[in-house]
Each structure stands twice: as structure tokens, then as C-alpha cells.
Amino acid sequence: MSRQPVRPSRTLPAAEWWAPLLVDLGAVQRGSAGLGLCVRDVDLTSGRAQVTVQWPGAPAATLLPDPEAGRDALLQSVAAAGPARLAAADEPAEAPSSPLTGHGWLLDELGRRSDAWYAYLAEPVELLRVRTDGRRTTDVAVGRTSRGDVVEVHVALAGLGADGMDAGLSYTLVERAVTVAAHDLRPAGPVRGRPAYATGMPGEELEPGPGA
């Protein structure tokens, strides 16, 4: 474990570099769920953020946002590709959720609790990717740097964040990726040349993820 992020945010020194972006993406996703927006893929594997957004019946669009440019700049970038708005300031992240608002809640949770990735486990890990099908699950790819592999944790979206009981899910997710038993892992496609495996959250059956 460490007292410092692996790669600190410029504006939030106690947070990982991608944390402000995920919080802002969460606000855009929750605010735009009714407009059909799906933040389908947040790819961090190259060391910079690549975000794929999509609306029903439209081709996907890929954005290269500055993680710390702020949510107004992010909204402008997303809105250039399709209809989008921010969640209202008084709209809590714990509001009852559709799958897309649940995905937005998860993005917010990952961003606000980026210390889960460096402060609580002896084994170093890194967030590599957050990918969703927008209907059932979001896959969170955790790089286990000391083992040279990746664990994709499937998170069910149904009801996610609706009752406040999911607060702190980031810590559970990261711990799951590090401590999951080998018999609870299934082979998955490689991530940046690293062998990858899939698992569900503790106590949940593994369902086919967005990449299935």
C-alpha cells in the first residue's frame, strides 16, 4: 500500500490522474441517460484517456478529453457528438437508477474513491478500462502489476446506487480483483498484451460482460 497515488492528478494531489474525468463522466452519463447517451468505454491503457460514447441508432464517437479540463469542457466535447447534459446539482448520485444512470453512478464512485487503487492493498494495481453494455453490466479492468495480468470485474447495473448501500463499492471491487481465487476466474481476451481473466463481484454469478 502507499500514501500517494501512482500518478497524481494535477489539481487533486491525493487522487489518481483519471479521477476528475470519471467524476465528470459520471455527471454527464447520469444527466444524459434519458437522452440515450451511453459512455460505452473509458480506456486508460495507453496512459491517456480515450472515451467512446454512443447513442441509439448512431455510430460510436471517440473522444480524447483532458481529464482535468472540467465538466463544462467535457460536456461540450460530448455534446458535439450527440445530445448531452449534466446531472442537476441537486440530483444525488444515489438516485434510483436505470442501467445507464447506474453506470453513471459507478463512474462517479470510481472517481471519488481513487484511493482504493493505492492506499489499502499491499499489491499494486491500476485501473485500465471501464466498459459497459449499457443494459446489464459494466466491466472494470484491474491491472495486477506485480503479476503482470488483468482481472475484469463484472458489476451488475440493476439498481446500482439506488439505495445508498453501494457506497464504497470501489474498495470491494479492487479487493475482489486482488484476492479472487483462481477457480472463480474465467479466461478473457488479453488487455494490452497481458493475460486477462473475468470474475463477478463477491457472491454474484458471473454474467457475460460487454465484450462477450
N, C-alpha and C positions, 0 to 999 in steps of 0.2 A: 504494500500500500504506500501511498505518497500523500504529502500535504499539498502538492502542487499538480495542476493539470499537466498532461503530457504536452499539450500545445495550447497555451493560454489564449483566451480571447483578448484582443487589444483593449476593449472597453470594459471587460469584466474579468479581471485577472484570476479570479477563483473559478472560472468556468472554462470548459473546453472551447476551442475556436468555433465549433459548429453550433454551440448552444444558442446564441442570439437568433440564428437563422431558423432553427427548429421552433423556437417560441413564436417567431413571426409567421412562419408557415402554418403553425397551429391556428393562429388567429385568422389567417386568410382561409384555411380549409374549413374551419367552423363557420365563419361568416358566409362562405360561398357554397356550402353543402347543398342548400336549396336551389342553387343555380346550376347544379350538376358538376361542379369542379371536383376533380379528384387529383390530389397531389400524389401521383402514382409511384414516383421513385425519387428518393434523395440519395444520390450516390456520392460517397465521400472517399472512395477508394484511391483516388489519384492525389489526395491531399488538398483538393479544392472541391467546392460544391457544384454538383450538376443535378438540376432538378427537372423532372419530367412531369408535366401537367396535362390533363386531358378532360374533355367534356364529351357527353354522349353524342355519338354520330360525327365526331370531329377527330382529325388526326392528332396525335400527341405532339406537344411542343416541348422543346428542351431549353432550359434557361441556365445561365451561369451567373447566379447572383453573388454579390459581395455579402458575406454572412453578417457584416456589421453595418450595412448601409441603412438599416432601419426598415420598419414595416411599411411606411408610406412608399419608399422606393421599391420594395418588394412587390407591393400591391400594384404599383404602376407597371412593373415588368410582367406580372401575371396577367393583368387586365389588357395588355397589348395583344395577348394570345386568345382571350375569351372573357366572358363575364365573371367578375370577381368583386368581392367586398370584404372588409374586415369584420370580424365579430364585434358587436357592440361592446363598449367599455364596461357596461354593467351586466354583460352576459357571462356568467361564471363558466369556467372550464368543466364544472361538474354537471352542467345542464343535461337533462335527458337527451340521449343521443340516438341518431340514426347511425348506420355503419360509417358514413363519411364524417359525421361530427365526432364519432368515437375515434376515428383515425386522427382527426384534428386534435382531440384531447390527448392522444398518445404522443403526437409530435410535441405538444406543449410540455407534457410530463418529461419526456426525454431531455428537452432543452433546459427546463428549470432544475433538473436534478442531474446535471452532468458530472457532479462529484461522485456519482455511483460508479463511474468508469475509472476512478483513480484512487479514491480515499478509503475504500472499505475492504478491498481484497488484496491478498499478498501477490496474486498473479496479475501481471499487467494485461490489460485488454484495450481494445479500441473499437469504436463504433465505425462500421464500414458502410452500412447501407440500411435504409428503411424503405421497404417496398410493400405495396398493398394491391389487392384486387378490388378494393373499394366496396366489397359486399360482405365478405366473411372474415378475412384475416389480414393482418399486417405482419410481415416478416422483418425482424430486426437482426441484422448480421453482426455478430460479435467476433472480432478477431482475437484469438488467444495467442498473443505474440510469442510467449515462451514455448508454445507447442507448434507454432507455425501452421495452425489450421484455423478454421472458421466454424462457428456454430450459429445457424439461423434459427432463432426462436420464433415460433408462430404464436401470435397473440390474437385471440378471438375478439372481434369487434362488437359483437352483440352486447348492448347495454354498457359498453365500456365508459367509465367515468360518470355514469348516471346517478349514482347514489353516494359518491364520496368514498366508497370502500376501496377504490383502486389507488388511492394516493400512495405514493412510494413504490409504485409498480416497477419503476426503473431499477431499483435495488434488487427486487426479486428476479427481474429479467436477467440482469448481469450475473447474479449469483447462480441462476439456473444454467447459464451458458458455461460457467466455470466448473460447476460441481456435478453436472448431469452425468449419470452412469452410462457407460458405453452401450449397454443394452437398450437404452432409451434414445439412442441416436440412429438416424437413418442417413444413408449417403445422399448428398445433394450435389448439384453442379459446382465446380470449382469457382472460387472468387479470387480474381487477380492471381491465378496460378496456384493458389493454396487449396488443399483439400478442404471440403466443406461438408457439414453434417446438419441435419434438421432435427428439431425437437419441439415439443409443446411446452407451455408453462406448467409448473408443478401441478399434478393432479388432473391435467387435461389430456384428452386423447389428441394425438397428432392428426390434424387435418391437412389435406393438400393445400399448399401455400400459393401465393401469387405467381410463382414461377413454375408451378406444376403444369 
